[in-house]
C-alpha cells in the first residue's frame, strides 16, 4: 500500500470542482495533505500512548474506504481526526500548506477533514488484514504494526513524489527549519 492507494479512494475531480481548481492542483493538494496526515500519524504512533489512541480510532474506521463524492464523507469526523493527528500544530500546518504555490487556491483547513476519514479507513483495513486470525495470539501493542503500515504509506508516497513532500513534512514536523 502506498500514498497512491489513498489517491485512488479520493474523489479528486469532485474536490477540484468544489474548490474551483483544476484536477491537477487538487491531486497535488491531496498528495500533500495525505502525506501530512500520514506524517502526523507516524509521529503519534512513535509513542505507546499515541499508538494506543490510533489503534482505538482505527477500530471505528474498519470497513470504510473511499467515497464517490465529497458529500459522502463525514467531514465533521474528519475535522476531529485532523485535530487529533496534528494537535496544537493544526493551524500552523494548514496555513503553511494553504500558502504553498504548488497548490494555489486550496484551503487545507477544508481539504484535510475530507482526506482524514479516507486515510483512517485505509489504514484500519490494512491493519485488520495484517492482524488476521492466522497469527497465534501474540498481541502487538506499542504500534509496531501500525507504525509499519503508516511508514509503508509514507515511503511509497515520498519515493514517487520526489523531495517536495518529504521536505514539507520535515519542515512541518522536523523542527525549526
N, C-alpha and C positions, 0 to 999 in steps of 0.2 A: 504494500500500500504506500502511496506517495501523495504529495500535495495535488497531483493531477486527479487522484480519486475524489478529492474534495471538489475540484473544479467541475467534474462530471455530475456532481449532485446539486450544483447551484444553478438556479435559473438566471444565467448571466445576461441573456437578452432581455429578460423581464427587468432585471436590476438596471440595465442600461436605459431602458425606456422610462422607468420610474424616476431615475436620477437625471435624465436628459443628457446622457453622454453616449459616446459610441460604444459598441460592444467590445472593442479593443481596450478602451480605457477601463470599462467595467471589469473585464477579465484581469487586467493588470492590478486593479484595486482588490479584486477577490484573491489574487495570488498573494499580495502584500498583507491583506487582512487575515487570510488563513494562516500565513506564516507567523504573523504576530500572535495570533491566538495560540497556535501550537507552541511558540516560544514561551509564552506565558504559562501554558500548561506544563511544559517541560521544567520550567523554573519551579513551579509549585510542586511538581512530582519529585523534586530532588530532596524534599524533606518528608519524614514519616507522616507528619500531620497533614501536609499538603496532599500527599499521596492518598491518604485515607479519605480526605474530603473529595478528591477526584473520583475515587472508587465509588463512593456513595452517590455522587452526581451521575456517574455513568450508568448505574443501575436504573435510574429514572429515564434514561435515554435509549435503553436497549430496544432494538427493533425499529428505531426511527432512522430515516435516511434523508434523501434529498426531497426537493419539492418542485412541483411544476411551475408555480408562480410564487412571487414574494408574499402574496396574500395567504399562501398555505403555511407560512412559517409563523410560529408563536414568537413574535418579536419582543413581547414582554418578558417571556422566559429568557430569550436571547440577551436582553439587557441585563438581567440578573446574572447570567453566566459570564458576560463580559466583565461585570463589576467584580465577580469572584476571581476571575482569571487575572485581571490587571490590577485589582485592588486600588491602592492610593495613586498608582501611575496612570489610571484610566484616562483622565483629562489630558495629561501631558502626551500620552501615546496617541490618542485620537487627534489631537491638534497637530502633532508632528506628521502623522500620516496624511491628514487633510491638506497640509501645506505642501506636500510633495508635488513637484512639477510633472512627474510621470503620470499622476492620476488627478489632473486638474478637474475640478468640478465634482469630485467625490467627497461626500460628507461621511467620514468614517464613523462618526458618532451614530449615524443611521445605518451604515453598512455592517458594522461588527455584530449588532444584535440579529441581523439576518443570517450571518455566517455561523455564529456560535452554536445554535442548536444542531445544524448540519454537521459541524465538526464533532460535537459531542456524540451524536448518533453514530457517526462512522467509527470513532474510537471505541464506543461502547460495543458495537457489533464486532469489531476486530478483537477486542479484549475477550468478549464472550467466546469467540471461536478459538482463541488461544488457550482458554481455560476450560475447554470442553471436558466432559466427564471421563475422557480417556486417561487423564492423568491420575496417578494414585494419590489419594488425599494428602497432598503436600501443599498446604496453604501458602500463598505468596503474598505476604503483606510487605509493606515497605516500598511498593511501587515498582519493583524491577520489571514486571510485565508491562505495566502502563508506561513507565519511562522508556522501555524499549520500543513500544508501538509509537509513542509520540516522537521519539528520536528517529525512527524509520520514516515517519511522515515528513519531519523536518529535513532529514538527509535527502530524501527523494526530491523535495521541492527546491532546496538550496542548490543541489548539483545541476538541476536542469535550468534554473533561473539565473545562474551566474552570481556574482558577488553582491548585487543590489539588495536582495532580500537579506542575505547574511549580514551585510553591512548595516542595514536598517535595524535588524534585530540586535546586533552588537551595540549599536548606538542607543537603542531604547532600553535594553536590559543589561548591557555590559558595564555600565558605569558612566563616568563623565568623559565623553569624547569631545 
